[in-house]
């Protein structure tokens, strides 16, 4: 006859679990159950971009950078 002991731990690799406390001395087998958090709700890219803080560069500065880059391409 066997008894079940619950031990907490963390997944540390694809096939490895680190226990937070030692297993009983006579333990020879384990069954592992992993808690997987729910995926966060996805957001539309437009919502993510809208929530970003405003930039600090002027339109003229950005246009100058683009023109400088295009000039470096040559013909």
Secondary structure by P-SEA (a helix, b strand, c coil): cbbbbbbbbbbccccbbbbccccccccccbbbbbbbccccccccaaaaaaacccccccaaaaaaaaaaaaaaccc
